[in-house]
Amino acid sequence: MAGMKPRANRSTLSHKARYALANPGKVPAYLRRAGRDAVYRLKHPDHVAYYRAVMSSDASVSPEAAVGSKSHEHWLALGQMQFDYLTSHGLAPGDRMLEIGCGNLRAGWRFIDYLDSGNYYGLDISPDILFAAQNTLVRHHLQGKLPRLTPVRDLTLAFLPDEHFRVVHAHSVFSHSPLSVIEECFEHVGRIMTADGWFDFTFDRTEVDEHHVLREDFYYRTETLIALAKKHGLTGEFMEDWEKLPHGQSKIRVRREA
Protein backbone atom coordinates (compact mmCIF):
# COMPACT_ATOMS: atom_id res chain seq x y z
CA MET A 1 0.00 0.00 0.00
CA ALA A 2 1.18 3.49 -0.81
CA GLY A 3 1.58 6.28 1.71
CA MET A 4 3.14 6.46 5.12
CA LYS A 5 5.56 3.80 6.32
CA PRO A 6 3.76 1.15 8.42
CA ARG A 7 4.84 1.38 12.06
CA ALA A 8 7.20 -1.08 13.70
CA ASN A 9 6.20 -2.93 16.85
CA ARG A 10 6.41 -0.18 19.47
CA SER A 11 5.67 -2.57 22.34
CA THR A 12 9.01 -4.39 22.17
CA LEU A 13 11.74 -3.64 24.69
CA SER A 14 14.27 -3.05 21.88
CA HIS A 15 12.06 -0.41 20.25
CA LYS A 16 11.52 1.33 23.59
CA ALA A 17 15.25 1.36 24.28
CA ARG A 18 16.08 2.81 20.85
CA TYR A 19 13.34 5.41 21.19
CA ALA A 20 14.53 6.44 24.66
CA LEU A 21 18.10 6.85 23.45
CA ALA A 22 16.97 8.91 20.46
CA ASN A 23 14.43 10.98 22.44
CA PRO A 24 15.65 11.34 26.04
CA GLY A 25 13.45 14.39 26.61
CA LYS A 26 10.30 12.31 26.10
CA VAL A 27 11.18 9.64 28.64
CA PRO A 28 9.70 11.43 31.71
CA ALA A 29 6.34 11.88 29.96
CA TYR A 30 6.28 8.20 28.97
CA LEU A 31 7.07 7.13 32.52
CA ARG A 32 4.19 9.27 33.80
CA ARG A 33 1.86 7.61 31.28
CA ALA A 34 3.13 4.17 32.29
CA GLY A 35 2.50 4.94 35.95
CA ARG A 36 -1.01 6.16 35.19
CA ASP A 37 -1.62 3.06 33.07
CA ALA A 38 -0.64 0.79 35.96
CA VAL A 39 -3.07 2.52 38.32
CA TYR A 40 -5.94 2.66 35.82
CA ARG A 41 -5.51 -1.02 34.89
CA LEU A 42 -6.26 -1.93 38.49
CA LYS A 43 -9.14 0.51 38.89
CA HIS A 44 -10.74 -0.01 35.47
CA PRO A 45 -10.40 -3.53 34.01
CA ASP A 46 -13.08 -2.67 31.42
CA HIS A 47 -11.38 -0.89 28.52
CA VAL A 48 -14.07 1.74 27.95
CA ALA A 49 -13.99 2.72 31.61
CA TYR A 50 -10.19 2.73 31.45
CA TYR A 51 -10.07 5.06 28.47
CA ARG A 52 -12.80 7.28 29.93
CA ALA A 53 -10.49 7.81 32.89
CA VAL A 54 -7.58 8.58 30.54
CA MET A 55 -9.68 11.18 28.72
CA SER A 56 -10.81 12.73 31.99
CA SER A 57 -7.19 13.05 33.08
CA ASP A 58 -6.01 14.50 29.78
CA ALA A 59 -9.00 16.82 29.30
CA SER A 60 -8.42 18.36 32.72
CA VAL A 61 -5.07 19.59 31.41
CA SER A 62 -6.06 20.48 27.83
CA PRO A 63 -9.11 19.31 25.84
CA GLU A 64 -7.23 19.91 22.59
CA ALA A 65 -4.26 17.82 23.71
CA ALA A 66 -6.68 15.15 24.94
CA VAL A 67 -7.87 14.61 21.35
CA GLY A 68 -4.30 14.42 20.05
CA SER A 69 -3.56 18.02 19.04
CA LYS A 70 -0.21 19.54 19.89
CA SER A 71 -1.45 23.14 19.63
CA HIS A 72 -4.57 25.09 18.72
CA GLU A 73 -3.22 25.52 15.20
CA HIS A 74 -2.71 21.74 14.94
CA TRP A 75 -6.25 21.20 16.29
CA LEU A 76 -7.66 23.50 13.60
CA ALA A 77 -5.59 21.91 10.82
CA LEU A 78 -6.57 18.31 11.67
CA GLY A 79 -10.23 19.28 11.86
CA GLN A 80 -10.02 21.06 8.51
CA MET A 81 -8.36 18.00 6.95
CA GLN A 82 -11.16 15.70 8.10
CA PHE A 83 -13.80 18.13 6.92
CA ASP A 84 -12.21 18.65 3.50
CA TYR A 85 -11.83 14.91 2.98
CA LEU A 86 -15.43 14.00 3.77
CA THR A 87 -16.98 16.88 1.84
CA SER A 88 -14.84 15.98 -1.18
CA HIS A 89 -15.95 12.33 -0.85
CA GLY A 90 -19.68 12.79 -0.84
CA LEU A 91 -20.85 14.40 2.41
CA ALA A 92 -23.68 16.80 1.54
CA PRO A 93 -25.50 19.38 3.72
CA GLY A 94 -28.70 17.34 3.66
CA ASP A 95 -27.01 14.18 4.99
CA ARG A 96 -27.53 12.98 8.54
CA MET A 97 -24.12 12.36 10.09
CA LEU A 98 -23.03 10.42 13.17
CA GLU A 99 -19.57 11.11 14.57
CA ILE A 100 -18.33 8.41 16.94
CA GLY A 101 -15.73 9.84 19.31
CA CYS A 102 -16.59 13.44 18.48
CA GLY A 103 -14.28 14.75 21.23
CA ASN A 104 -14.34 18.51 21.68
CA LEU A 105 -15.54 18.94 18.06
CA ARG A 106 -12.14 19.35 16.43
CA ALA A 107 -13.79 18.54 13.09
CA GLY A 108 -17.33 18.42 14.41
CA TRP A 109 -17.87 22.17 14.60
CA ARG A 110 -17.13 22.40 10.86
CA PHE A 111 -19.54 19.56 10.10
CA ILE A 112 -22.23 21.19 12.25
CA ASP A 113 -21.78 24.51 10.44
CA TYR A 114 -21.94 22.78 7.03
CA LEU A 115 -24.85 20.39 7.61
CA ASP A 116 -28.50 21.34 7.74
CA SER A 117 -29.82 22.07 11.22
CA GLY A 118 -30.29 18.97 13.34
CA ASN A 119 -28.28 16.70 11.03
CA TYR A 120 -25.20 16.24 13.24
CA TYR A 121 -25.08 13.68 16.07
CA GLY A 122 -21.90 13.31 18.13
CA LEU A 123 -21.09 10.51 20.58
CA ASP A 124 -18.25 10.14 23.04
CA ILE A 125 -17.45 7.93 26.01
CA SER A 126 -16.07 10.93 27.93
CA PRO A 127 -18.48 13.40 29.56
CA ASP A 128 -15.51 15.67 30.27
CA ILE A 129 -14.64 16.05 26.60
CA LEU A 130 -18.31 16.68 25.77
CA PHE A 131 -18.30 19.59 28.23
CA ALA A 132 -15.43 20.99 26.17
CA ALA A 133 -17.47 20.31 23.00
CA GLN A 134 -20.23 22.51 24.37
CA ASN A 135 -17.68 25.29 24.79
CA THR A 136 -16.64 24.83 21.16
CA LEU A 137 -20.26 25.21 20.06
CA VAL A 138 -20.58 28.46 21.99
CA ARG A 139 -17.26 29.78 20.70
CA HIS A 140 -18.38 29.24 17.08
CA HIS A 141 -21.98 30.41 17.66
CA LEU A 142 -23.47 27.12 16.43
CA GLN A 143 -26.26 26.64 18.97
CA GLY A 144 -28.87 27.35 16.29
CA LYS A 145 -27.75 24.32 14.24
CA LEU A 146 -29.22 22.06 16.96
CA PRO A 147 -26.45 19.43 17.14
CA ARG A 148 -26.87 16.46 19.48
CA LEU A 149 -23.99 15.55 21.78
CA THR A 150 -24.44 12.33 23.74
CA PRO A 151 -22.24 10.40 26.20
CA VAL A 152 -22.24 6.61 25.71
CA ARG A 153 -21.06 3.60 27.69
CA ASP A 154 -20.44 1.36 24.66
CA LEU A 155 -20.74 1.19 20.87
CA THR A 156 -23.89 -0.89 20.57
CA LEU A 157 -25.69 2.26 19.32
CA ALA A 158 -28.89 0.69 20.66
CA PHE A 159 -30.70 4.00 21.24
CA LEU A 160 -30.27 5.20 17.64
CA PRO A 161 -32.88 4.55 14.91
CA ASP A 162 -32.57 2.08 12.03
CA GLU A 163 -31.20 3.29 8.68
CA HIS A 164 -30.94 6.89 9.83
CA PHE A 165 -27.39 8.07 9.07
CA ARG A 166 -25.90 8.32 5.60
CA VAL A 167 -22.43 9.15 6.93
CA VAL A 168 -20.76 7.70 10.04
CA HIS A 169 -17.31 8.94 10.99
CA ALA A 170 -14.76 7.91 13.63
CA HIS A 171 -11.39 9.63 13.62
CA SER A 172 -8.72 8.29 16.01
CA VAL A 173 -11.17 6.04 17.87
CA PHE A 174 -10.07 2.57 16.77
CA SER A 175 -6.46 3.61 17.31
CA HIS A 176 -7.32 3.55 21.02
CA SER A 177 -9.55 0.46 20.98
CA PRO A 178 -9.02 -3.28 21.41
CA LEU A 179 -10.60 -5.59 18.84
CA SER A 180 -13.53 -6.38 21.13
CA VAL A 181 -14.64 -2.72 21.07
CA ILE A 182 -14.13 -2.46 17.30
CA GLU A 183 -16.13 -5.63 16.70
CA GLU A 184 -18.95 -4.34 18.88
CA CYS A 185 -19.14 -1.27 16.64
CA PHE A 186 -19.06 -3.34 13.44
CA GLU A 187 -21.80 -5.59 14.77
CA HIS A 188 -24.21 -2.68 15.20
CA VAL A 189 -23.20 0.18 12.91
CA GLY A 190 -24.77 -1.34 9.79
CA ARG A 191 -28.21 -1.18 11.37
CA ILE A 192 -28.17 2.60 11.78
CA MET A 193 -26.69 3.31 8.30
CA THR A 194 -28.84 3.97 5.25
CA ALA A 195 -28.59 1.52 2.35
CA ASP A 196 -26.32 3.96 0.49
CA GLY A 197 -24.47 5.02 3.63
CA TRP A 198 -20.83 4.60 4.59
CA PHE A 199 -18.63 4.53 7.67
CA ASP A 200 -15.16 6.07 7.58
CA PHE A 201 -12.74 5.26 10.40
CA THR A 202 -9.05 5.80 10.94
CA PHE A 203 -6.65 3.39 12.62
CA ASP A 204 -2.96 3.00 13.37
CA ARG A 205 -1.66 0.62 10.71
CA THR A 206 1.10 -1.94 11.08
CA GLU A 207 2.31 -4.66 8.77
CA VAL A 208 4.27 -6.44 11.48
CA ASP A 209 2.87 -7.92 14.69
CA GLU A 210 -0.37 -6.33 15.85
CA HIS A 211 0.24 -4.78 19.26
CA HIS A 212 -0.61 -2.04 21.70
CA VAL A 213 1.39 0.42 23.78
CA LEU A 214 0.11 0.55 27.34
CA ARG A 215 -3.68 0.33 26.80
CA GLU A 216 -3.85 3.63 24.96
CA ASP A 217 -2.53 2.98 21.44
CA PHE A 218 -3.45 -0.04 19.28
CA TYR A 219 -1.91 -1.07 15.95
CA TYR A 220 -3.71 -3.29 13.41
CA ARG A 221 -3.20 -4.74 9.96
CA THR A 222 -5.60 -3.52 7.31
CA GLU A 223 -6.72 -7.05 6.44
CA THR A 224 -7.61 -7.76 10.08
CA LEU A 225 -10.10 -4.90 10.23
CA ILE A 226 -11.56 -5.55 6.77
CA ALA A 227 -12.11 -9.23 7.64
CA LEU A 228 -13.71 -8.31 10.95
CA ALA A 229 -16.06 -5.89 9.20
CA LYS A 230 -17.00 -8.55 6.63
CA LYS A 231 -17.94 -10.89 9.47
CA HIS A 232 -20.70 -8.41 10.30
CA GLY A 233 -22.00 -7.77 6.81
CA LEU A 234 -19.78 -4.82 5.89
CA THR A 235 -17.47 -4.49 2.89
CA GLY A 236 -14.28 -2.53 3.50
CA GLU A 237 -12.11 -0.37 1.25
CA PHE A 238 -8.67 0.94 2.16
CA MET A 239 -8.63 4.65 1.30
CA GLU A 240 -5.38 5.12 -0.60
CA ASP A 241 -5.85 8.85 -1.18
CA TRP A 242 -6.09 9.50 2.55
CA GLU A 243 -2.53 8.15 2.90
CA LYS A 244 -1.18 11.17 1.03
CA LEU A 245 -2.34 13.59 3.74
CA PRO A 246 -0.20 14.59 6.78
CA HIS A 247 -2.11 12.93 9.61
CA GLY A 248 -0.30 9.78 10.84
CA GLN A 249 -3.16 7.27 10.56
CA SER A 250 -4.75 5.15 7.84
CA LYS A 251 -8.40 5.07 6.83
CA ILE A 252 -10.92 2.40 5.84
CA ARG A 253 -14.43 2.98 4.48
CA VAL A 254 -17.07 0.30 5.06
CA ARG A 255 -20.53 -0.07 3.56
CA ARG A 256 -23.37 -2.50 4.10
CA GLU A 257 -23.16 -5.51 1.81
CA ALA A 258 -25.81 -5.52 -0.87
C-alpha positions in Angstrom: 0.0 0.0 0.0 1.2 3.5 -0.8 1.6 6.3 1.7 3.1 6.5 5.1 5.6 3.8 6.3 3.8 1.2 8.4 4.8 1.4 12.1 7.2 -1.1 13.7 6.2 -2.9 16.9 6.4 -0.2 19.5 5.7 -2.6 22.3 9.0 -4.4 22.2 11.7 -3.6 24.7 14.3 -3.1 21.9 12.1 -0.4 20.3 11.5 1.3 23.6 15.2 1.4 24.3 16.1 2.8 20.9 13.3 5.4 21.2 14.5 6.4 24.7 18.1 6.9 23.5 17.0 8.9 20.5 14.4 11.0 22.4 15.6 11.3 26.0 13.5 14.4 26.6 10.3 12.3 26.1 11.2 9.6 28.6 9.7 11.4 31.7 6.3 11.9 30.0 6.3 8.2 29.0 7.1 7.1 32.5 4.2 9.3 33.8 1.9 7.6 31.3 3.1 4.2 32.3 2.5 4.9 35.9 -1.0 6.2 35.2 -1.6 3.1 33.1 -0.6 0.8 36.0 -3.1 2.5 38.3 -5.9 2.7 35.8 -5.5 -1.0 34.9 -6.3 -1.9 38.5 -9.1 0.5 38.9 -10.7 0.0 35.5 -10.4 -3.5 34.0 -13.1 -2.7 31.4 -11.4 -0.9 28.5 -14.1 1.7 27.9 -14.0 2.7 31.6 -10.2 2.7 31.4 -10.1 5.1 28.5 -12.8 7.3 29.9 -10.5 7.8 32.9 -7.6 8.6 30.5 -9.7 11.2 28.7 -10.8 12.7 32.0 -7.2 13.1 33.1 -6.0 14.5 29.8 -9.0 16.8 29.3 -8.4 18.4 32.7 -5.1 19.6 31.4 -6.1 20.5 27.8 -9.1 19.3 25.8 -7.2 19.9 22.6 -4.3 17.8 23.7 -6.7 15.1 24.9 -7.9 14.6 21.4 -4.3 14.4 20.1 -3.6 18.0 19.0 -0.2 19.5 19.9 -1.5 23.1 19.6 -4.6 25.1 18.7 -3.2 25.5 15.2 -2.7 21.7 14.9 -6.3 21.2 16.3 -7.7 23.5 13.6 -5.6 21.9 10.8 -6.6 18.3 11.7 -10.2 19.3 11.9 -10.0 21.1 8.5 -8.4 18.0 7.0 -11.2 15.7 8.1 -13.8 18.1 6.9 -12.2 18.7 3.5 -11.8 14.9 3.0 -15.4 14.0 3.8 -17.0 16.9 1.8 -14.8 16.0 -1.2 -15.9 12.3 -0.9 -19.7 12.8 -0.8 -20.8 14.4 2.4 -23.7 16.8 1.5 -25.5 19.4 3.7 -28.7 17.3 3.7 -27.0 14.2 5.0 -27.5 13.0 8.5 -24.1 12.4 10.1 -23.0 10.4 13.2 -19.6 11.1 14.6 -18.3 8.4 16.9 -15.7 9.8 19.3 -16.6 13.4 18.5 -14.3 14.8 21.2 -14.3 18.5 21.7 -15.5 18.9 18.1 -12.1 19.3 16.4 -13.8 18.5 13.1 -17.3 18.4 14.4 -17.9 22.2 14.6 -17.1 22.4 10.9 -19.5 19.6 10.1 -22.2 21.2 12.2 -21.8 24.5 10.4 -21.9 22.8 7.0 -24.8 20.4 7.6 -28.5 21.3 7.7 -29.8 22.1 11.2 -30.3 19.0 13.3 -28.3 16.7 11.0 -25.2 16.2 13.2 -25.1 13.7 16.1 -21.9 13.3 18.1 -21.1 10.5 20.6 -18.2 10.1 23.0 -17.5 7.9 26.0 -16.1 10.9 27.9 -18.5 13.4 29.6 -15.5 15.7 30.3 -14.6 16.1 26.6 -18.3 16.7 25.8 -18.3 19.6 28.2 -15.4 21.0 26.2 -17.5 20.3 23.0 -20.2 22.5 24.4 -17.7 25.3 24.8 -16.6 24.8 21.2 -20.3 25.2 20.1 -20.6 28.5 22.0 -17.3 29.8 20.7 -18.4 29.2 17.1 -22.0 30.4 17.7 -23.5 27.1 16.4 -26.3 26.6 19.0 -28.9 27.3 16.3 -27.8 24.3 14.2 -29.2 22.1 17.0 -26.5 19.4 17.1 -26.9 16.5 19.5 -24.0 15.5 21.8 -24.4 12.3 23.7 -22.2 10.4 26.2 -22.2 6.6 25.7 -21.1 3.6 27.7 -20.4 1.4 24.7 -20.7 1.2 20.9 -23.9 -0.9 20.6 -25.7 2.3 19.3 -28.9 0.7 20.7 -30.7 4.0 21.2 -30.3 5.2 17.6 -32.9 4.5 14.9 -32.6 2.1 12.0 -31.2 3.3 8.7 -30.9 6.9 9.8 -27.4 8.1 9.1 -25.9 8.3 5.6 -22.4 9.2 6.9 -20.8 7.7 10.0 -17.3 8.9 11.0 -14.8 7.9 13.6 -11.4 9.6 13.6 -8.7 8.3 16.0 -11.2 6.0 17.9 -10.1 2.6 16.8 -6.5 3.6 17.3 -7.3 3.5 21.0 -9.6 0.5 21.0 -9.0 -3.3 21.4 -10.6 -5.6 18.8 -13.5 -6.4 21.1 -14.6 -2.7 21.1 -14.1 -2.5 17.3 -16.1 -5.6 16.7 -19.0 -4.3 18.9 -19.1 -1.3 16.6 -19.1 -3.3 13.4 -21.8 -5.6 14.8 -24.2 -2.7 15.2 -23.2 0.2 12.9 -24.8 -1.3 9.8 -28.2 -1.2 11.4 -28.2 2.6 11.8 -26.7 3.3 8.3 -28.8 4.0 5.3 -28.6 1.5 2.4 -26.3 4.0 0.5 -24.5 5.0 3.6 -20.8 4.6 4.6 -18.6 4.5 7.7 -15.2 6.1 7.6 -12.7 5.3 10.4 -9.0 5.8 10.9 -6.6 3.4 12.6 -3.0 3.0 13.4 -1.7 0.6 10.7 1.1 -1.9 11.1 2.3 -4.7 8.8 4.3 -6.4 11.5 2.9 -7.9 14.7 -0.4 -6.3 15.8 0.2 -4.8 19.3 -0.6 -2.0 21.7 1.4 0.4 23.8 0.1 0.5 27.3 -3.7 0.3 26.8 -3.9 3.6 25.0 -2.5 3.0 21.4 -3.4 0.0 19.3 -1.9 -1.1 16.0 -3.7 -3.3 13.4 -3.2 -4.7 10.0 -5.6 -3.5 7.3 -6.7 -7.1 6.4 -7.6 -7.8 10.1 -10.1 -4.9 10.2 -11.6 -5.6 6.8 -12.1 -9.2 7.6 -13.7 -8.3 11.0 -16.1 -5.9 9.2 -17.0 -8.6 6.6 -17.9 -10.9 9.5 -20.7 -8.4 10.3 -22.0 -7.8 6.8 -19.8 -4.8 5.9 -17.5 -4.5 2.9 -14.3 -2.5 3.5 -12.1 -0.4 1.3 -8.7 0.9 2.2 -8.6 4.6 1.3 -5.4 5.1 -0.6 -5.8 8.9 -1.2 -6.1 9.5 2.6 -2.5 8.1 2.9 -1.2 11.2 1.0 -2.3 13.6 3.7 -0.2 14.6 6.8 -2.1 12.9 9.6 -0.3 9.8 10.8 -3.2 7.3 10.6 -4.7 5.2 7.8 -8.4 5.1 6.8 -10.9 2.4 5.8 -14.4 3.0 4.5 -17.1 0.3 5.1 -20.5 -0.1 3.6 -23.4 -2.5 4.1 -23.2 -5.5 1.8 -25.8 -5.5 -0.9 
